[in-house]
Amino acid sequence: MEVEGIALHVLSATDKKVKLYYLTDLGIDLFPVLYEMVHWSMRNLTKDFYPIAKDLFETHKSFTNNQTITMNQDNYKEKREELLAF
């Protein structure tokens, strides 16, 4: 994924042996595809989903898919900036 520019890494400030991977803007652009795949699966498959997926859809049920996608992309970018000090 690094070769394609979807994700990159930085070395941890506290332990240079540890790589911290993060999504680039290109990687963040994949969120709508993944979101729609999970949303389709939750609607059409009879299986139990991980709590994190259930929570995401429950938390955002009053928003449109586009609003949910945009909010999550923006939130990731903000957190990435905070954590990696871009």
Buried (B, 14 or more C-beta within 10 A) or exposed (E): BEEEEBBBEBEEEEEEEEEEEBBBEEBBEEBBEEBEEBBEEBEEEEEEBEEEBEEBBEEBEEEEEEEBBBEBBEEBBEEBEEEEEE
